[in-house]
């Protein structure tokens, strides 16, 4: 029996209508029957009650008898007994991408089933991932098929309860897909038996097509490619810390951002691609001022000397100070303090009583006649010390050519130098001991008496006829 004409109220509303939609559903739930019902043609899509899937490939048709502007794409049923779902998915997406202006995706439920089949949920999730349009769920409608008119009164009693149960599951699915949900889901109840047309189902179909025709087309050009092995591919991004550089107490830590793909396969396995670096930046961290190093500087203080007449006490102090270095580069220096006992050195210095010039020597050197003397020092502790040879007279020896110059006169200059000296005087001292002072004891003492000493020096002064004057070296004469 052919479908009624549109003017008689068939499956399309009065007048031409443009609509383009895709039907999804499980095997045996009435997808193909619904497609035929919408397009006014009984055998466009193959229908069978056999659990084996009749629809082997994704295919689309335009309608008849007023539905010429309606285009329906029928898809293979899920959980096929012979075909692989993953192969169907690839074919479906490739077919749909070739057809522009698809406005809606219709999900078919069998009204006589009490649960939302898991494999159908999986299929809807895949389409959610394939079509990246933000308002994807605003283009999804739900049709309950096999809503038989002969069972209508019986069905009406449980219709609201069943609808509420399915809508709750649909909302949870939208939440899992992390997309925006419409305020109300479009649901329809249709008996698509073409041999016994149901007027209520015809009106419901008109309402369905009216909703589809009001929608803007989905952008199928942005539909993702589908891998026949990979069910889902998503990016995973993580950050790791790299090396740091420091500027005083500020740390510049390297943050590396890595990305990899997580692939979920249809067999349930999960694989990951190799991580690659997608970004690198520096994170500035200001650390509180902290001590990073502590050490001591040490030094010896300049020795100090103290005399008490006969001996010299030399004291050397050992000092140190603490040096603190902080992570901001600042340095604190402590005060110099003694940290161990000072070094003390005592030197006895006997006092010189007198110097005696008792050795002389004469020799010629470099054209001069030289007279030197050596002094003998006598100390108050009785020790003596010989000095070094000292030059007291250096007279240039006159050469023959100087005689030719002509000496006008030769004179002798004298000078007297006065210095302090000491004279040792010995004295005998006696004292008595015993109870009645009968025993007399004697001992000798020496006493240094200061005296003035005069020393006479002479030198020769030669006057030449050419006006030159030659001075000889001073020499000690007495």
C-alpha beads as a LAMMPS data file, in Angstrom:
LAMMPS data file: protein, C-alpha beads

478 atoms
477 bonds

1 atom types
1 bond types

-500.0 500.0 xlo xhi
-500.0 500.0 ylo yhi
-500.0 500.0 zlo zhi

Masses

1 110.0

Atoms # bond

1 1 1 0.000 0.000 0.000
2 1 1 1.451 3.342 -0.994
3 1 1 1.664 6.247 1.373
4 1 1 -1.091 8.920 1.169
5 1 1 -0.527 12.140 -0.694
6 1 1 0.677 15.122 1.304
7 1 1 -2.575 16.932 0.735
8 1 1 -4.337 14.060 2.445
9 1 1 -2.206 14.455 5.522
10 1 1 0.471 11.705 4.942
11 1 1 3.900 11.894 6.505
12 1 1 4.721 15.395 5.313
13 1 1 2.885 18.604 6.104
14 1 1 1.020 20.592 3.499
15 1 1 3.233 22.424 1.044
16 1 1 6.919 21.762 0.303
17 1 1 9.315 21.463 3.265
18 1 1 13.125 21.323 3.301
19 1 1 14.744 19.128 5.947
20 1 1 17.949 17.086 6.139
21 1 1 18.571 14.617 8.958
22 1 1 20.521 11.528 10.082
23 1 1 18.919 8.587 11.912
24 1 1 20.894 6.614 14.518
25 1 1 19.738 3.551 16.415
26 1 1 20.271 -0.052 17.386
27 1 1 19.528 -2.982 15.106
28 1 1 15.834 -3.886 15.148
29 1 1 14.591 -0.678 16.786
30 1 1 12.853 0.646 13.640
31 1 1 15.365 3.098 12.135
32 1 1 14.746 2.134 8.522
33 1 1 10.967 1.993 9.005
34 1 1 11.048 5.513 10.414
35 1 1 13.065 6.703 7.410
36 1 1 10.540 5.216 4.984
37 1 1 7.653 6.739 6.944
38 1 1 9.204 10.224 6.789
39 1 1 9.948 9.979 3.029
40 1 1 6.508 8.556 1.969
41 1 1 8.069 5.480 0.415
42 1 1 7.782 2.001 1.880
43 1 1 10.835 0.284 0.418
44 1 1 13.455 3.034 0.195
45 1 1 15.324 1.585 3.171
46 1 1 15.337 -2.194 3.664
47 1 1 13.311 -3.313 6.676
48 1 1 13.489 -6.696 8.389
49 1 1 12.555 -8.245 11.739
50 1 1 15.642 -10.473 11.539
51 1 1 18.197 -9.685 14.279
52 1 1 20.760 -9.705 11.497
53 1 1 21.230 -6.120 10.325
54 1 1 19.582 -5.335 6.992
55 1 1 21.301 -1.951 6.638
56 1 1 24.882 -2.691 5.675
57 1 1 26.033 0.800 4.773
58 1 1 25.225 4.444 5.328
59 1 1 22.857 5.680 2.639
60 1 1 20.524 8.645 2.060
61 1 1 17.388 9.343 -0.012
62 1 1 15.004 12.158 -0.843
63 1 1 11.302 11.633 -0.322
64 1 1 8.222 11.361 -2.561
65 1 1 4.718 12.826 -2.869
66 1 1 5.534 16.227 -1.368
67 1 1 8.600 15.114 0.578
68 1 1 11.029 15.647 -2.300
69 1 1 12.917 18.322 -0.298
70 1 1 13.317 16.030 2.695
71 1 1 16.600 14.071 2.799
72 1 1 17.112 11.232 5.294
73 1 1 20.382 9.384 5.942
74 1 1 19.932 5.854 7.308
75 1 1 22.870 4.344 9.177
76 1 1 23.822 0.718 9.951
77 1 1 22.348 -0.557 13.189
78 1 1 24.726 -0.852 16.090
79 1 1 25.632 -4.202 17.624
80 1 1 25.421 -5.809 14.199
81 1 1 25.851 -9.553 14.185
82 1 1 28.184 -9.507 11.187
83 1 1 29.526 -6.002 10.690
84 1 1 32.034 -4.266 12.901
85 1 1 30.677 -1.108 14.573
86 1 1 34.014 0.659 14.183
87 1 1 33.904 0.144 10.406
88 1 1 30.354 1.536 10.319
89 1 1 31.470 4.608 12.244
90 1 1 34.194 5.418 9.730
91 1 1 31.813 4.975 6.796
92 1 1 29.083 7.038 8.486
93 1 1 31.332 10.021 9.164
94 1 1 32.843 9.976 5.674
95 1 1 29.374 9.807 4.110
96 1 1 27.925 12.562 6.305
97 1 1 30.875 14.892 5.594
98 1 1 30.032 14.671 1.877
99 1 1 26.492 15.978 2.514
100 1 1 26.229 19.593 3.538
101 1 1 23.352 21.278 5.378
102 1 1 22.512 18.389 7.731
103 1 1 20.216 19.927 10.317
104 1 1 19.497 17.218 12.882
105 1 1 20.524 13.866 14.283
106 1 1 17.557 11.670 15.274
107 1 1 18.182 8.973 17.885
108 1 1 15.697 6.077 17.741
109 1 1 14.490 4.255 20.860
110 1 1 12.233 1.207 20.902
111 1 1 9.328 2.200 23.141
112 1 1 9.066 -1.388 24.300
113 1 1 12.595 -1.432 25.680
114 1 1 13.052 -0.291 29.270
115 1 1 16.650 0.850 29.166
116 1 1 19.070 3.033 27.222
117 1 1 21.367 0.534 25.486
118 1 1 25.060 1.126 26.437
119 1 1 26.286 0.707 22.860
120 1 1 23.853 3.408 21.739
121 1 1 25.268 5.752 24.392
122 1 1 28.730 5.022 23.028
123 1 1 27.590 5.849 19.500
124 1 1 26.089 9.190 20.592
125 1 1 29.322 10.064 22.451
126 1 1 31.304 9.381 19.286
127 1 1 29.095 11.753 17.294
128 1 1 29.407 14.315 20.084
129 1 1 33.207 14.116 19.706
130 1 1 33.123 14.166 15.910
131 1 1 30.914 17.257 15.557
132 1 1 32.722 20.054 17.371
133 1 1 29.798 22.502 17.111
134 1 1 29.100 23.982 20.549
135 1 1 25.294 23.649 20.128
136 1 1 25.488 20.003 19.005
137 1 1 22.818 18.848 21.484
138 1 1 20.390 21.489 20.207
139 1 1 20.349 19.485 16.959
140 1 1 19.591 16.102 18.563
141 1 1 16.036 14.764 18.675
142 1 1 14.645 11.504 20.110
143 1 1 11.955 9.322 18.488
144 1 1 10.255 6.442 20.304
145 1 1 9.300 3.935 17.599
146 1 1 6.941 0.941 17.680
147 1 1 4.451 3.099 19.555
148 1 1 1.672 0.906 18.145
149 1 1 -1.757 2.520 17.739
150 1 1 -3.493 -0.658 18.801
151 1 1 -1.652 -0.520 22.131
152 1 1 -1.989 3.241 22.512
153 1 1 -4.268 3.230 25.576
154 1 1 -2.034 0.793 27.365
155 1 1 1.096 2.722 26.378
156 1 1 -0.300 6.052 27.573
157 1 1 -0.318 4.860 31.179
158 1 1 3.475 4.328 31.278
159 1 1 4.446 6.951 28.696
160 1 1 5.342 9.773 31.127
161 1 1 7.255 7.463 33.476
162 1 1 9.282 5.983 30.626
163 1 1 9.945 9.405 29.124
164 1 1 11.146 10.779 32.475
165 1 1 13.491 7.809 32.878
166 1 1 15.016 8.251 29.413
167 1 1 15.299 12.053 29.711
168 1 1 17.212 11.604 32.999
169 1 1 19.679 9.301 31.254
170 1 1 20.011 11.697 28.332
171 1 1 20.843 14.579 30.688
172 1 1 23.547 12.475 32.345
173 1 1 24.943 11.678 28.885
174 1 1 25.095 15.373 27.959
175 1 1 26.899 16.060 31.224
176 1 1 29.460 13.351 30.429
177 1 1 29.987 14.870 26.982
178 1 1 30.724 18.268 28.599
179 1 1 28.476 20.181 26.218
180 1 1 25.710 22.706 26.677
181 1 1 22.234 21.122 27.013
182 1 1 19.052 22.639 25.518
183 1 1 16.313 23.718 27.936
184 1 1 14.007 20.973 26.579
185 1 1 14.705 17.839 24.586
186 1 1 12.625 17.223 21.470
187 1 1 10.889 13.865 21.797
188 1 1 8.389 12.189 19.453
189 1 1 6.249 8.999 19.546
190 1 1 5.627 7.363 16.153
191 1 1 4.098 4.124 14.849
192 1 1 5.785 3.866 11.420
193 1 1 3.696 0.990 10.060
194 1 1 3.216 1.939 6.381
195 1 1 0.469 -0.706 5.876
196 1 1 -1.769 0.746 8.575
197 1 1 -1.137 4.492 8.815
198 1 1 -1.700 6.051 12.234
199 1 1 -3.114 9.637 12.033
200 1 1 -1.489 10.560 15.371
201 1 1 1.895 9.351 14.115
202 1 1 1.433 11.383 10.912
203 1 1 0.881 14.549 12.970
204 1 1 3.869 13.657 15.188
205 1 1 6.001 13.277 12.073
206 1 1 4.864 16.677 10.822
207 1 1 5.941 18.154 14.182
208 1 1 9.325 16.429 13.880
209 1 1 9.954 17.766 10.361
210 1 1 8.782 21.222 11.386
211 1 1 11.403 21.273 14.157
212 1 1 14.174 19.982 11.853
213 1 1 13.396 22.527 9.117
214 1 1 13.681 25.350 11.671
215 1 1 17.289 24.470 12.532
216 1 1 20.408 25.955 10.986
217 1 1 22.629 23.326 9.361
218 1 1 25.415 21.643 11.329
219 1 1 28.896 22.542 10.127
220 1 1 29.998 19.134 8.830
221 1 1 33.212 20.636 7.442
222 1 1 34.541 20.697 11.006
223 1 1 33.694 17.064 11.639
224 1 1 36.793 15.257 12.898
225 1 1 38.351 12.384 11.043
226 1 1 37.647 8.997 12.601
227 1 1 40.165 6.215 13.039
228 1 1 38.725 2.732 12.608
229 1 1 40.822 1.601 15.556
230 1 1 40.856 4.671 17.765
231 1 1 37.532 5.400 19.386
232 1 1 38.601 8.634 21.013
233 1 1 41.729 10.804 20.946
234 1 1 42.318 13.619 23.418
235 1 1 45.198 15.846 24.418
236 1 1 46.897 15.567 27.780
237 1 1 49.018 18.481 28.936
238 1 1 51.260 18.604 31.964
239 1 1 53.944 20.893 33.315
240 1 1 57.309 19.877 34.740
241 1 1 60.026 21.913 36.419
242 1 1 63.336 22.384 34.648
243 1 1 66.617 23.956 35.821
244 1 1 66.695 27.210 37.791
245 1 1 68.923 30.257 37.640
246 1 1 69.424 32.650 40.543
247 1 1 69.893 36.397 40.854
248 1 1 70.559 37.068 44.523
249 1 1 67.457 35.781 46.373
250 1 1 65.277 35.623 43.245
251 1 1 64.912 32.231 41.598
252 1 1 63.937 31.958 37.927
253 1 1 62.564 28.439 37.608
254 1 1 62.046 26.925 34.158
255 1 1 58.537 25.553 33.586
256 1 1 58.216 23.169 30.643
257 1 1 54.787 22.355 29.189
258 1 1 54.477 18.920 27.577
259 1 1 51.699 17.513 25.423
260 1 1 50.761 13.987 24.361
261 1 1 47.740 12.262 22.851
262 1 1 45.694 9.745 24.790
263 1 1 44.055 7.298 22.390
264 1 1 41.134 5.160 23.550
265 1 1 40.633 2.187 21.215
266 1 1 37.409 0.361 20.472
267 1 1 38.766 -2.744 22.162
268 1 1 39.098 -0.771 25.395
269 1 1 42.888 -0.369 25.365
270 1 1 44.547 3.006 25.879
271 1 1 47.769 4.142 24.221
272 1 1 49.772 7.360 24.445
273 1 1 51.809 9.233 21.878
274 1 1 55.301 10.474 22.634
275 1 1 55.383 13.652 24.705
276 1 1 56.590 16.805 23.002
277 1 1 57.438 20.218 24.393
278 1 1 54.946 22.916 23.411
279 1 1 55.968 25.770 25.688
280 1 1 58.774 26.906 27.980
281 1 1 58.674 29.818 30.384
282 1 1 60.366 31.127 33.506
283 1 1 58.596 31.438 36.828
284 1 1 59.916 34.196 39.102
285 1 1 60.090 33.194 42.767
286 1 1 61.241 35.675 45.423
287 1 1 62.713 33.827 48.397
288 1 1 63.019 35.269 51.891
289 1 1 66.468 36.494 52.933
290 1 1 68.436 33.477 54.109
291 1 1 71.978 32.869 55.303
292 1 1 73.914 30.833 52.737
293 1 1 77.464 31.011 54.124
294 1 1 79.232 31.831 57.377
295 1 1 83.024 32.119 57.746
296 1 1 85.751 33.875 59.770
297 1 1 88.431 36.317 58.650
298 1 1 91.577 36.159 60.794
299 1 1 94.527 38.528 61.194
300 1 1 97.396 39.431 63.512
301 1 1 97.331 42.881 65.006
302 1 1 100.441 45.022 64.567
303 1 1 102.767 44.129 67.486
304 1 1 102.919 46.623 70.360
305 1 1 106.140 47.242 72.346
306 1 1 106.586 48.226 75.972
307 1 1 109.877 49.087 77.763
308 1 1 110.610 48.906 81.482
309 1 1 114.205 50.130 81.341
310 1 1 116.042 46.864 80.751
311 1 1 113.676 44.671 78.785
312 1 1 111.212 45.067 75.945
313 1 1 107.840 43.262 75.972
314 1 1 106.368 42.729 72.474
315 1 1 102.674 41.725 72.383
316 1 1 100.906 40.379 69.263
317 1 1 97.113 39.967 69.400
318 1 1 95.169 37.457 67.268
319 1 1 91.856 38.815 65.949
320 1 1 88.999 37.448 63.905
321 1 1 85.564 38.558 62.691
322 1 1 82.528 36.719 61.330
323 1 1 81.506 37.214 57.686
324 1 1 77.858 36.366 56.830
325 1 1 76.737 35.983 53.209
326 1 1 73.002 35.976 52.331
327 1 1 71.083 34.703 49.296
328 1 1 70.338 38.272 48.148
329 1 1 74.075 38.921 47.747
330 1 1 74.426 41.089 50.856
331 1 1 77.369 40.603 53.225
332 1 1 77.539 41.439 56.934
333 1 1 80.912 41.904 58.630
334 1 1 81.227 41.503 62.387
335 1 1 83.630 43.313 64.735
336 1 1 87.237 42.267 65.113
337 1 1 87.635 40.389 68.412
338 1 1 90.409 38.476 70.169
339 1 1 89.808 34.750 69.843
340 1 1 92.932 33.306 71.481
341 1 1 95.689 34.322 73.908
342 1 1 98.110 36.936 72.559
343 1 1 101.695 36.127 71.703
344 1 1 104.093 37.759 74.204
345 1 1 107.841 38.020 73.556
346 1 1 110.273 39.465 76.130
347 1 1 113.638 40.774 74.874
348 1 1 116.352 41.850 77.312
349 1 1 118.276 44.880 76.042
350 1 1 121.431 45.630 78.130
351 1 1 122.378 49.291 78.410
352 1 1 125.492 50.504 76.684
353 1 1 127.902 51.984 79.237
354 1 1 130.537 53.164 76.749
355 1 1 132.027 52.693 73.281
356 1 1 135.844 52.409 72.913
357 1 1 137.623 52.918 69.580
358 1 1 140.581 50.629 70.055
359 1 1 141.260 49.260 66.561
360 1 1 142.356 51.163 63.424
361 1 1 143.463 50.124 59.951
362 1 1 144.757 51.962 56.854
363 1 1 144.674 50.858 53.199
364 1 1 144.480 52.265 49.678
365 1 1 141.532 51.683 47.364
366 1 1 140.384 53.285 44.119
367 1 1 142.958 56.048 44.364
368 1 1 142.199 56.892 47.972
369 1 1 143.963 56.403 51.247
370 1 1 141.350 55.067 53.652
371 1 1 141.443 54.934 57.467
372 1 1 138.852 52.783 59.294
373 1 1 138.102 52.088 62.958
374 1 1 136.191 49.432 64.887
375 1 1 134.397 50.271 68.120
376 1 1 133.964 48.072 71.168
377 1 1 130.674 48.420 73.046
378 1 1 130.624 47.723 76.780
379 1 1 127.210 46.961 78.370
380 1 1 126.042 47.273 81.945
381 1 1 125.723 43.510 82.268
382 1 1 129.490 43.140 81.608
383 1 1 129.090 41.873 78.016
384 1 1 130.948 43.418 75.106
385 1 1 130.249 43.663 71.407
386 1 1 132.476 44.569 68.507
387 1 1 131.050 46.895 65.905
388 1 1 131.626 46.928 62.157
389 1 1 134.561 48.662 60.474
390 1 1 133.699 52.283 59.847
391 1 1 135.527 54.681 57.518
392 1 1 136.844 57.728 59.379
393 1 1 139.202 59.097 56.709
394 1 1 139.305 58.879 52.922
395 1 1 142.014 60.988 51.268
396 1 1 142.371 61.103 47.509
397 1 1 145.891 60.271 46.380
398 1 1 147.268 63.133 44.253
399 1 1 148.172 62.148 40.701
400 1 1 150.966 63.469 38.487
401 1 1 148.663 65.506 36.334
402 1 1 147.354 67.237 39.429
403 1 1 150.934 68.385 40.265
404 1 1 151.135 69.995 36.899
405 1 1 148.042 72.035 37.769
406 1 1 150.092 73.861 40.413
407 1 1 149.308 73.895 44.108
408 1 1 148.945 77.299 45.514
409 1 1 148.719 76.275 49.174
410 1 1 147.773 73.395 51.490
411 1 1 145.977 74.006 54.784
412 1 1 144.706 71.805 57.573
413 1 1 141.182 72.237 58.973
414 1 1 140.278 70.958 62.449
415 1 1 137.024 70.333 64.337
416 1 1 136.153 69.036 67.816
417 1 1 133.080 66.901 68.532
418 1 1 131.835 66.360 72.071
419 1 1 129.942 63.219 73.185
420 1 1 128.779 61.652 76.438
421 1 1 130.565 58.603 77.789
422 1 1 130.753 56.516 80.928
423 1 1 133.633 55.839 83.284
424 1 1 133.648 52.650 85.315
425 1 1 134.586 53.178 88.962
426 1 1 135.215 50.220 91.282
427 1 1 134.439 50.443 95.018
428 1 1 134.892 48.017 97.885
429 1 1 131.926 47.772 100.259
430 1 1 131.934 45.996 103.660
431 1 1 129.209 44.869 106.026
432 1 1 129.052 42.885 109.253
433 1 1 126.974 39.912 110.248
434 1 1 126.417 37.735 113.305
435 1 1 124.685 38.259 116.651
436 1 1 127.176 40.863 117.780
437 1 1 128.323 41.841 114.278
438 1 1 131.774 40.283 114.649
439 1 1 131.974 38.940 111.090
440 1 1 132.963 41.446 108.415
441 1 1 132.319 40.762 104.709
442 1 1 133.738 42.613 101.677
443 1 1 132.604 42.759 98.050
444 1 1 133.495 44.912 95.098
445 1 1 130.978 46.936 93.071
446 1 1 131.287 48.863 89.857
447 1 1 129.619 52.133 89.180
448 1 1 129.217 53.881 85.819
449 1 1 129.991 57.619 86.064
450 1 1 128.978 59.806 83.110
451 1 1 131.788 61.951 81.626
452 1 1 132.177 64.333 78.679
453 1 1 134.517 63.188 75.907
454 1 1 135.974 65.438 73.186
455 1 1 137.271 64.085 69.875
456 1 1 139.514 66.134 67.523
457 1 1 139.260 65.649 63.746
458 1 1 141.463 67.092 60.918
459 1 1 141.329 67.251 57.157
460 1 1 143.558 68.642 54.406
461 1 1 142.360 71.429 52.115
462 1 1 144.339 71.955 48.892
463 1 1 144.059 75.188 46.891
464 1 1 145.136 75.108 43.221
465 1 1 146.270 77.966 41.030
466 1 1 143.329 77.412 38.669
467 1 1 140.937 78.185 41.527
468 1 1 139.968 74.553 42.287
469 1 1 139.781 73.417 45.932
470 1 1 140.152 69.813 47.057
471 1 1 138.838 68.732 50.484
472 1 1 140.208 65.618 52.088
473 1 1 138.331 63.233 54.397
474 1 1 137.964 64.030 58.104
475 1 1 140.234 61.881 60.235
476 1 1 140.365 61.411 63.982
477 1 1 143.565 62.678 65.563
478 1 1 142.831 62.547 69.330

Bonds

1 1 1 2
2 1 2 3
3 1 3 4
4 1 4 5
5 1 5 6
6 1 6 7
7 1 7 8
8 1 8 9
9 1 9 10
10 1 10 11
11 1 11 12
12 1 12 13
13 1 13 14
14 1 14 15
15 1 15 16
16 1 16 17
17 1 17 18
18 1 18 19
19 1 19 20
20 1 20 21
21 1 21 22
22 1 22 23
23 1 23 24
24 1 24 25
25 1 25 26
26 1 26 27
27 1 27 28
28 1 28 29
29 1 29 30
30 1 30 31
31 1 31 32
32 1 32 33
33 1 33 34
34 1 34 35
35 1 35 36
36 1 36 37
37 1 37 38
38 1 38 39
39 1 39 40
40 1 40 41
41 1 41 42
42 1 42 43
43 1 43 44
44 1 44 45
45 1 45 46
46 1 46 47
47 1 47 48
48 1 48 49
49 1 49 50
50 1 50 51
51 1 51 52
52 1 52 53
53 1 53 54
54 1 54 55
55 1 55 56
56 1 56 57
57 1 57 58
58 1 58 59
59 1 59 60
60 1 60 61
61 1 61 62
62 1 62 63
63 1 63 64
64 1 64 65
65 1 65 66
66 1 66 67
67 1 67 68
68 1 68 69
69 1 69 70
70 1 70 71
71 1 71 72
72 1 72 73
73 1 73 74
74 1 74 75
75 1 75 76
76 1 76 77
77 1 77 78
78 1 78 79
79 1 79 80
80 1 80 81
81 1 81 82
82 1 82 83
83 1 83 84
84 1 84 85
85 1 85 86
86 1 86 87
87 1 87 88
88 1 88 89
89 1 89 90
90 1 90 91
91 1 91 92
92 1 92 93
93 1 93 94
94 1 94 95
95 1 95 96
96 1 96 97
97 1 97 98
98 1 98 99
99 1 99 100
100 1 100 101
101 1 101 102
102 1 102 103
103 1 103 104
104 1 104 105
105 1 105 106
106 1 106 107
107 1 107 108
108 1 108 109
109 1 109 110
110 1 110 111
111 1 111 112
112 1 112 113
113 1 113 114
114 1 114 115
115 1 115 116
116 1 116 117
117 1 117 118
118 1 118 119
119 1 119 120
120 1 120 121
121 1 121 122
122 1 122 123
123 1 123 124
124 1 124 125
125 1 125 126
126 1 126 127
127 1 127 128
128 1 128 129
129 1 129 130
130 1 130 131
131 1 131 132
132 1 132 133
133 1 133 134
134 1 134 135
135 1 135 136
136 1 136 137
137 1 137 138
138 1 138 139
139 1 139 140
140 1 140 141
141 1 141 142
142 1 142 143
143 1 143 144
144 1 144 145
145 1 145 146
146 1 146 147
147 1 147 148
148 1 148 149
149 1 149 150
150 1 150 151
151 1 151 152
152 1 152 153
153 1 153 154
154 1 154 155
155 1 155 156
156 1 156 157
157 1 157 158
158 1 158 159
159 1 159 160
160 1 160 161
161 1 161 162
162 1 162 163
163 1 163 164
164 1 164 165
165 1 165 166
166 1 166 167
167 1 167 168
168 1 168 169
169 1 169 170
170 1 170 171
171 1 171 172
172 1 172 173
173 1 173 174
174 1 174 175
175 1 175 176
176 1 176 177
177 1 177 178
178 1 178 179
179 1 179 180
180 1 180 181
181 1 181 182
182 1 182 183
183 1 183 184
184 1 184 185
185 1 185 186
186 1 186 187
187 1 187 188
188 1 188 189
189 1 189 190
190 1 190 191
191 1 191 192
192 1 192 193
193 1 193 194
194 1 194 195
195 1 195 196
196 1 196 197
197 1 197 198
198 1 198 199
199 1 199 200
200 1 200 201
201 1 201 202
202 1 202 203
203 1 203 204
204 1 204 205
205 1 205 206
206 1 206 207
207 1 207 208
208 1 208 209
209 1 209 210
210 1 210 211
211 1 211 212
212 1 212 213
213 1 213 214
214 1 214 215
215 1 215 216
216 1 216 217
217 1 217 218
218 1 218 219
219 1 219 220
220 1 220 221
221 1 221 222
222 1 222 223
223 1 223 224
224 1 224 225
225 1 225 226
226 1 226 227
227 1 227 228
228 1 228 229
229 1 229 230
230 1 230 231
231 1 231 232
232 1 232 233
233 1 233 234
234 1 234 235
235 1 235 236
236 1 236 237
237 1 237 238
238 1 238 239
239 1 239 240
240 1 240 241
241 1 241 242
242 1 242 243
243 1 243 244
244 1 244 245
245 1 245 246
246 1 246 247
247 1 247 248
248 1 248 249
249 1 249 250
250 1 250 251
251 1 251 252
252 1 252 253
253 1 253 254
254 1 254 255
255 1 255 256
256 1 256 257
257 1 257 258
258 1 258 259
259 1 259 260
260 1 260 261
261 1 261 262
262 1 262 263
263 1 263 264
264 1 264 265
265 1 265 266
266 1 266 267
267 1 267 268
268 1 268 269
269 1 269 270
270 1 270 271
271 1 271 272
272 1 272 273
273 1 273 274
274 1 274 275
275 1 275 276
276 1 276 277
277 1 277 278
278 1 278 279
279 1 279 280
280 1 280 281
281 1 281 282
282 1 282 283
283 1 283 284
284 1 284 285
285 1 285 286
286 1 286 287
287 1 287 288
288 1 288 289
289 1 289 290
290 1 290 291
291 1 291 292
292 1 292 293
293 1 293 294
294 1 294 295
295 1 295 296
296 1 296 297
297 1 297 298
298 1 298 299
299 1 299 300
300 1 300 301
301 1 301 302
302 1 302 303
303 1 303 304
304 1 304 305
305 1 305 306
306 1 306 307
307 1 307 308
308 1 308 309
309 1 309 310
310 1 310 311
311 1 311 312
312 1 312 313
313 1 313 314
314 1 314 315
315 1 315 316
316 1 316 317
317 1 317 318
318 1 318 319
319 1 319 320
320 1 320 321
321 1 321 322
322 1 322 323
323 1 323 324
324 1 324 325
325 1 325 326
326 1 326 327
327 1 327 328
328 1 328 329
329 1 329 330
330 1 330 331
331 1 331 332
332 1 332 333
333 1 333 334
334 1 334 335
335 1 335 336
336 1 336 337
337 1 337 338
338 1 338 339
339 1 339 340
340 1 340 341
341 1 341 342
342 1 342 343
343 1 343 344
344 1 344 345
345 1 345 346
346 1 346 347
347 1 347 348
348 1 348 349
349 1 349 350
350 1 350 351
351 1 351 352
352 1 352 353
353 1 353 354
354 1 354 355
355 1 355 356
356 1 356 357
357 1 357 358
358 1 358 359
359 1 359 360
360 1 360 361
361 1 361 362
362 1 362 363
363 1 363 364
364 1 364 365
365 1 365 366
366 1 366 367
367 1 367 368
368 1 368 369
369 1 369 370
370 1 370 371
371 1 371 372
372 1 372 373
373 1 373 374
374 1 374 375
375 1 375 376
376 1 376 377
377 1 377 378
378 1 378 379
379 1 379 380
380 1 380 381
381 1 381 382
382 1 382 383
383 1 383 384
384 1 384 385
385 1 385 386
386 1 386 387
387 1 387 388
388 1 388 389
389 1 389 390
390 1 390 391
391 1 391 392
392 1 392 393
393 1 393 394
394 1 394 395
395 1 395 396
396 1 396 397
397 1 397 398
398 1 398 399
399 1 399 400
400 1 400 401
401 1 401 402
402 1 402 403
403 1 403 404
404 1 404 405
405 1 405 406
406 1 406 407
407 1 407 408
408 1 408 409
409 1 409 410
410 1 410 411
411 1 411 412
412 1 412 413
413 1 413 414
414 1 414 415
415 1 415 416
416 1 416 417
417 1 417 418
418 1 418 419
419 1 419 420
420 1 420 421
421 1 421 422
422 1 422 423
423 1 423 424
424 1 424 425
425 1 425 426
426 1 426 427
427 1 427 428
428 1 428 429
429 1 429 430
430 1 430 431
431 1 431 432
432 1 432 433
433 1 433 434
434 1 434 435
435 1 435 436
436 1 436 437
437 1 437 438
438 1 438 439
439 1 439 440
440 1 440 441
441 1 441 442
442 1 442 443
443 1 443 444
444 1 444 445
445 1 445 446
446 1 446 447
447 1 447 448
448 1 448 449
449 1 449 450
450 1 450 451
451 1 451 452
452 1 452 453
453 1 453 454
454 1 454 455
455 1 455 456
456 1 456 457
457 1 457 458
458 1 458 459
459 1 459 460
460 1 460 461
461 1 461 462
462 1 462 463
463 1 463 464
464 1 464 465
465 1 465 466
466 1 466 467
467 1 467 468
468 1 468 469
469 1 469 470
470 1 470 471
471 1 471 472
472 1 472 473
473 1 473 474
474 1 474 475
475 1 475 476
476 1 476 477
477 1 477 478
